[in-house]
Each structure stands twice: as structure tokens, then as C-alpha cells.
């Protein structure tokens, strides 16, 4: 069975993003759609003793309605600043000594200026460290449709999908009858809500995946019921 998920790339996304990746055979980065400011494409949060802290990448948006894949990183030194912030706030975490150096090497493994490609690099590299064997693709490599449902359907057809796995937010626009007419089942993904050990106050799931990794190690995804 070929199960496909299609999502825009985010900067060091939360663990739920990786739960979806681990549940499918093929994952597609949907970065040939419009970039949205003040969103998760170029920023995420970590926990600190003073509360949550935004890690934001400064970007250059070529035109008003730029696609995600057209957006450029402005400052390469921000990677160093983000790593320093992660080091300062997670140095007491249980798996810091085992995981931080590997995270640092992943950050240093991309030297270009594309936000999209940097996100792809981080997500794919972290996925492999998390034990996920899913195949990755870029939506730009497929014929693109303007209608959101038909765009995703076309990707699924190209990958010979029998099932499309979607987050719950797509319930507002996804044309289920369209997928049914092409014998593709739509599965609504349910994120795990089970807490993991975490520093700094009450549990908060809305932080980067680096939080559970540094607090619980690289097996955290499968400890929460994920599967590749």
C-alpha cells in the first residue's frame, strides 16, 4: 500500500509533523505554493526557564506573492545563534550530550541560501536520525494544479497512492468525493497527545521536535506510537 502525505515545509517542526511522516511511505514537500509570513516556514519555538523563545530565520521575499521555494535566507550566522540558544537552554536535558552534536552537524550540513532547501535538509536528516525510512519528494517535480484538492490528487496519482494521509485542518477544503472517484482513500491523521519528559514547567507540545529529542533521545517518536 502506498500512503502519501503532502505538507508545506516548516523550520524544525514539532513532533507531530514527524509523526505524519513516519505514518506514510511517501512524503511530499508542498513548497510550490504561496509563502505565508508570521507562520511556521521560518520559525519555531523552544522552551526556556523564562518561557518559550522564538527561533526565527530572517528571510528575503522576492515579490509580494512569492512561493515558499523562492524565499531566501538573509543571514547564515543565524544558524549559529540558534544553536547557541539551544545549547544554553537544553544543556541540562537528559540527552544533550548524546544528541546536540548530531543536531549541530545537521545544521552545518547545508550551506545554501534557500529557506525551502534548508528546511528539507533539516527535516530529512532529523527523520533519518529518528529512524524514519519514508521516501521524500518535492511537489515542484509533479504537474501542479491551481485547485488545492486537485493539486494533491495529482501528486497522489503520480505516486500511485492508494491512501492520502492528511492533517485535520484540511477538512475545510479537501474534496473527498474527488479522491473517492479516483479510488484513493483519505485518512485523517490523529496526532499523539501523550506527554514526554520535558524541562521548564508544565508540558507544552507546541515546540520544535528538538525539545523531545534532547529530553528523551532519538527513540522518542516510536516511544509515542509512531511507525515507519
SULCORRA-V903737 format. One line per field, one symbol per residue. burial: 1 if it has 9 or more other ideal C-beta (glycine too) atoms within 8 Angstrom, else 0. A space follows every 50 residues. Layout:
burial = ???
//
This chain:
burial = 01111111111111111111111101111111001000001111111100 01101010101000011111111000011001101110110010110011 01110110010001111111111111101111010111100101000011 11111110101111110000000100011101011110100100010100 0001101111111111110111010100
//
